[in-house]
Amino acid sequence: MRLEPQSTPAPAAHGIRVAWVAGPETPASLGRTLQPLAIGLMDEMIDLVALCPQEADVRDLPSPPLEVIRYTPPPWWSFGGSLDALSDHLRKRRVVLVHALETAVAELARRLARDINVPYVVSTYSLDASGWLARAEHQAWAVLAGSEPVRNDLLAQRVSLPDHTYLVRPGVYQVRHATCFTDPQLRVVIVAGGRMDDYLAFDAVLRSFAELRGRGFDCVFFLMGDGRAERLLRARSEKLGLRHDLTFVDWQSPSQLSGIFKAADIYVSPAPSRQVDIYSLLAMAAGVPVLAATSVASDFIIEGKTALLFTTGDSEELTAKLVGLLDNHPAAGALAESALEHLRVRHSPAGMVTALAEIYRQAAQPANARAVETPARIP
């Protein structure tokens, strides 16, 4: 395993030092939550080391204060081999706790924590986390759920103890006021995003876009993301005559995403997901009204309060709700303002920092560091 420190480590003369373990997509998917979190934890006297794969885009991680160490993961067939070099780096930096930022790297975090004899914690934003927890001989000190439904699922599946299953909602910066429909001279921008694996869900969005154009609404459309159905959806958009009004956009870096959302007037999340819908959260934080398919993992998507819900694949229902916002800009702005108020209470960066700092301190207590085999899993 090759290592490339990207900054000189500062001495851990105060507080505690925690190692974040990221996967290839972690900085891109969670970057807008990790950025304020890293800065806020510095004020809590918690130093951070971030282990990121070579291919991960870390431009939006604040380094410094965050120390980024690049590593090349071993091939899957040799994953059980030596991690001595990476463990030595953590040991020299006096890391007292390892935090897997998502379950994809939980096994790596577990092995590193075992090697340097410290506890580890795991964050999950998915209702499918119980699968990993059952496979990985899970003995994490704590599991951190990104939403109330995710925490409830962990407890229902009996994969972690209630006292060691924490709710840590993602914190994001929010704009002061709604940003939609601010300039009547500009064309309306509607962005739909997500994994393009569900063809029927995204086809309904394309048909809705075509219907809006046919009714004379002056809109430009963006489909953002990638997935198995992307090629078919591109062909479908051509048949619907959307070539001049629709642009396909690959996933962007967190900072670019923020700019896209601020320029948008409406955001659509077409397909239901068992993952916390971070992109809808970012759209709300940018002051944009959100239309979403039912999202069982995202407790911030609340019908009529933070978003408008529609049935996946129902283009007529989606069109009707889009027309309602296009014809009533004050109502669209009110929905966006209501979502912002909800996020200020439930998803502030300060709230996430406070919650996580307390968990880090509890997990890193000397008694816990000596008893790293204390499991969070229910026998």
C-alpha positions in Angstrom: 0.0 0.0 0.0 1.7 3.3 -1.1 1.2 6.4 0.9 1.6 10.1 -0.1 1.1 12.6 2.7 -0.1 15.9 1.2 0.8 18.1 4.1 3.2 18.1 7.0 1.6 16.7 10.1 1.2 19.1 13.0 2.1 17.8 16.4 -0.9 16.6 18.4 0.0 18.8 21.4 -3.7 19.5 22.2 -6.9 17.6 22.0 -7.1 14.3 20.2 -6.3 13.1 16.8 -8.8 11.2 14.7 -8.2 9.4 11.4 -11.0 9.7 8.8 -11.1 6.8 6.3 -12.6 7.7 2.9 -13.5 5.7 -0.1 -13.0 6.8 -3.8 -16.4 8.6 -3.9 -16.6 9.9 -0.3 -15.1 13.4 -0.8 -17.4 14.0 -3.8 -20.6 12.7 -2.2 -20.1 14.1 1.3 -17.6 17.0 0.6 -20.1 19.8 1.4 -20.7 18.2 4.8 -17.1 17.3 5.5 -15.8 20.7 4.8 -17.6 22.6 7.6 -17.2 19.6 9.8 -13.4 19.6 9.6 -13.2 23.3 10.3 -15.6 23.1 13.2 -13.8 20.1 14.8 -10.6 22.2 14.9 -12.3 24.6 17.3 -13.3 21.5 19.4 -9.5 20.7 19.7 -9.8 17.6 17.5 -7.1 17.2 14.9 -7.9 15.2 11.7 -6.0 13.0 9.4 -7.9 12.0 6.2 -6.9 8.8 4.4 -8.1 9.1 0.8 -7.6 6.8 -2.2 -5.4 8.2 -5.0 -8.4 8.6 -7.4 -10.5 10.6 -4.9 -11.2 14.2 -5.7 -10.2 16.0 -2.5 -10.2 19.6 -3.8 -13.0 20.6 -1.5 -11.5 19.2 1.7 -10.0 22.0 3.8 -6.3 21.1 3.9 -5.1 22.6 6.2 -6.4 22.2 8.9 -7.2 18.7 7.6 -4.1 16.6 6.8 -4.8 14.5 3.7 -2.8 11.2 3.1 -3.2 9.6 -0.2 -3.1 5.8 -0.4 -3.3 3.1 -3.0 -5.6 0.4 -1.7 -4.3 -3.2 -2.2 -6.0 -5.4 -4.7 -9.1 -7.1 -3.3 -7.4 -10.5 -3.3 -4.6 -9.2 -1.1 -6.7 -7.1 1.2 -5.9 -9.4 4.1 -2.2 -8.7 3.7 -0.1 -6.2 5.5 -1.3 -2.7 6.3 1.8 -2.0 8.2 2.9 1.1 6.4 -0.5 2.9 6.8 -0.8 1.7 10.4 2.7 3.1 11.1 1.7 6.5 9.8 -1.3 6.6 12.1 0.7 5.4 15.0 3.3 8.1 14.5 0.6 10.7 14.3 -0.8 9.4 17.7 -4.2 8.7 16.3 -6.6 7.6 19.0 -9.7 6.9 17.0 -10.5 5.7 13.4 -13.7 6.8 11.7 -14.9 5.1 8.5 -16.9 7.8 6.7 -19.1 5.3 5.0 -19.6 1.5 5.2 -17.6 0.9 1.9 -14.4 1.4 3.9 -15.5 0.1 7.2 -13.5 -3.1 6.9 -10.3 -1.1 6.2 -11.0 1.1 9.2 -11.6 -1.9 11.4 -8.3 -3.5 10.5 -6.3 -0.2 10.9 -7.9 0.3 14.3 -7.1 -3.2 15.3 -3.4 -2.8 14.2 -2.9 0.4 16.3 -5.1 -0.8 19.1 -7.7 2.0 19.1 -11.5 2.0 18.8 -13.2 2.8 15.5 -16.6 4.2 14.5 -18.6 3.8 11.3 -20.9 6.3 9.5 -23.8 5.0 7.4 -26.3 6.8 5.2 -28.0 3.7 3.9 -30.8 1.4 4.9 -28.7 -1.4 3.6 -25.9 -1.0 6.1 -27.0 -4.1 8.0 -25.6 -6.2 5.2 -22.1 -4.9 5.9 -22.5 -5.1 9.6 -23.4 -8.8 9.4 -20.5 -9.6 7.1 -17.6 -7.8 8.6 -17.2 -9.3 12.1 -18.4 -5.9 13.2 -17.1 -4.6 16.5 -17.2 -0.9 16.0 -17.4 1.2 19.1 -20.3 3.1 17.5 -22.4 3.3 14.4 -23.4 6.8 13.3 -26.6 7.0 11.3 -27.2 9.9 8.9 -31.0 10.0 9.5 -33.6 8.8 11.9 -34.9 6.1 9.4 -31.4 4.7 9.1 -30.9 4.6 12.9 -34.3 2.9 13.3 -33.3 0.3 10.7 -30.0 -0.5 12.4 -31.9 -1.1 15.7 -34.6 -3.1 14.0 -32.0 -5.3 12.4 -30.3 -5.7 15.8 -26.9 -5.0 14.4 -25.9 -2.4 17.0 -26.8 -1.6 20.5 -29.0 1.4 21.2 -26.4 3.1 23.4 -23.8 2.8 20.6 -26.1 3.8 17.7 -26.0 7.5 17.3 -28.0 9.9 15.1 -25.6 12.3 13.4 -27.4 14.2 10.7 -25.3 15.8 7.9 -24.7 19.5 8.5 -24.6 21.9 5.5 -24.2 25.6 5.1 -27.5 27.3 4.0 -28.1 30.5 2.0 -30.1 33.1 3.9 -33.2 33.2 1.5 -34.7 31.3 -1.4 -32.8 31.8 -4.6 -35.4 30.5 -7.1 -37.1 32.7 -9.8 -35.1 35.8 -8.8 -34.7 37.2 -12.3 -37.7 37.2 -14.5 -35.5 38.0 -17.5 -33.7 34.7 -17.3 -35.0 31.3 -18.5 -36.2 28.9 -15.8 -33.6 26.3 -14.9 -34.8 22.8 -13.8 -32.2 20.3 -12.7 -32.9 16.6 -12.2 -30.2 14.4 -10.6 -29.4 11.0 -9.3 -28.1 7.6 -10.3 -29.5 6.9 -13.7 -30.1 3.2 -13.1 -33.9 3.4 -13.0 -34.9 4.0 -16.6 -38.6 4.4 -16.0 -38.1 7.0 -13.2 -35.9 9.2 -15.4 -38.0 8.6 -18.5 -40.9 10.1 -16.7 -38.8 13.2 -16.0 -38.0 13.4 -19.7 -41.6 13.1 -20.7 -42.5 15.8 -18.2 -39.8 18.1 -19.6 -41.2 17.6 -23.1 -44.7 18.4 -21.9 -43.6 21.6 -20.3 -41.9 22.6 -23.5 -45.0 21.7 -25.5 -47.1 24.0 -23.2 -44.8 26.9 -24.0 -42.9 27.2 -20.7 -39.5 28.9 -21.3 -37.3 26.4 -19.5 -33.9 24.9 -19.8 -33.3 21.4 -18.4 -30.3 19.6 -17.0 -30.0 15.8 -16.2 -27.1 15.4 -13.8 -25.5 12.1 -12.9 -24.7 8.8 -14.5 -25.7 5.2 -14.4 -26.7 2.1 -16.4 -29.6 3.8 -18.2 -27.8 6.9 -19.3 -27.3 5.8 -22.9 -31.0 4.8 -23.3 -32.1 8.1 -21.7 -29.9 10.1 -24.1 -31.6 8.3 -27.0 -35.0 8.8 -25.5 -34.4 12.6 -25.1 -33.6 12.8 -28.8 -36.9 11.1 -29.7 -38.7 13.5 -27.5 -37.1 16.4 -29.3 -35.3 17.8 -26.3 -31.9 18.2 -28.0 -31.9 22.0 -27.8 -33.4 22.3 -24.3 -31.8 19.5 -22.3 -28.1 19.0 -21.2 -26.7 15.9 -19.7 -24.2 16.7 -17.0 -21.7 14.4 -15.2 -21.5 14.5 -11.5 -19.6 17.6 -10.4 -17.3 18.3 -7.5 -19.0 19.6 -4.3 -18.1 23.2 -5.0 -19.4 23.0 -8.6 -22.6 21.3 -7.4 -23.1 24.3 -5.0 -22.9 26.7 -8.0 -25.3 24.6 -10.1 -27.9 24.5 -7.4 -27.7 28.2 -6.8 -28.3 28.8 -10.5 -31.3 26.4 -10.5 -34.9 27.3 -9.9 -36.2 23.8 -9.3 -34.5 20.5 -8.4 -36.1 17.1 -9.1 -35.0 13.8 -7.5 -36.6 11.2 -9.8 -36.0 7.9 -8.2 -36.6 6.6 -4.6 -33.4 5.6 -2.8 -32.4 3.6 0.2 -29.6 6.1 0.7 -29.9 9.5 2.4 -30.4 11.9 -0.6 -27.5 14.3 0.0 -28.1 16.1 -3.3 -31.7 17.0 -2.4 -30.3 18.3 0.9 -27.7 20.4 -0.9 -30.5 21.8 -3.3 -32.6 22.8 -0.3 -29.5 24.4 1.4 -29.0 26.4 -1.8 -32.6 27.8 -1.5 -34.1 25.7 -4.3 -37.6 24.1 -4.1 -37.3 20.3 -4.4 -39.6 17.7 -6.0 -38.7 14.2 -4.9 -39.9 10.7 -5.3 -40.6 9.0 -1.9 -37.3 8.7 0.0 -37.6 6.4 2.9 -34.0 7.1 4.1 -34.2 10.9 4.1 -36.1 12.3 7.1 -35.6 15.9 5.8 -37.8 15.3 2.8 -41.2 16.2 4.2 -44.3 16.6 2.0 -45.5 20.2 1.8 -42.9 21.4 4.3 -39.5 20.9 2.7 -40.4 19.3 -0.6 -43.2 18.2 -2.9 -43.5 14.4 -3.4 -44.6 12.6 -6.5 -45.0 9.0 -7.5 -41.9 7.5 -9.2 -42.5 7.1 -13.0 -45.8 9.2 -12.9 -45.0 12.0 -15.5 -48.5 13.5 -15.2 -48.2 14.0 -11.5 -44.7 15.4 -11.8 -45.8 17.7 -14.6 -48.7 19.0 -12.5 -46.5 19.8 -9.6 -43.9 21.5 -11.8 -46.6 23.6 -13.4 -47.8 24.5 -9.9 -44.4 26.0 -9.1 -43.9 27.6 -12.4 -47.2 29.3 -12.3 -46.9 30.4 -8.6 -43.4 31.7 -7.9 -44.4 32.9 -4.4 -45.5 29.4 -3.5 -42.2 28.0 -4.8 -40.3 30.6 -2.7 -42.3 29.7 0.4 -41.5 26.0 0.0 -37.8 26.8 -0.4 -37.9 29.1 2.7 -39.6 26.5 4.8 -37.0 23.9 3.8 -34.2 26.4 4.8 -35.8 26.9 8.2 -36.0 23.1 8.7 -32.3 22.7 7.8 -31.2 25.5 10.1 -32.7 23.5 13.0 -31.9 20.0 12.0 -28.9 20.2 9.6 -26.6 23.0 10.8 -22.8 22.4 10.6 -22.6 23.5 14.3 -25.0 20.8 15.3 -23.1 18.1 13.5 -19.7 19.3 14.9 -21.1 19.3 18.5 -22.6 15.8 18.2 -19.6 14.2 16.6 -17.0 15.9 18.9 -18.8 14.4 21.9 -18.9 10.9 20.3 -15.2 11.2 19.5 -14.3 12.2 23.1 -16.3 9.3 24.5 -14.9 6.7 22.1 -11.3 7.9 22.6 -11.3 7.7 26.4 -8.4 5.6 27.7 -10.7 2.8 28.9 -12.2 2.5 25.4 -8.8 2.6 23.7 -7.7 -0.3 25.9 -10.9 -2.3 25.3 -11.2 -2.1 21.5 -13.0 -5.4 21.4 -16.1 -4.0 23.1 -18.7 -4.6 20.3 -21.5 -2.3 19.3 -23.2 -5.4 17.8 -26.0 -7.2 19.6 -25.1 -10.9 20.2 
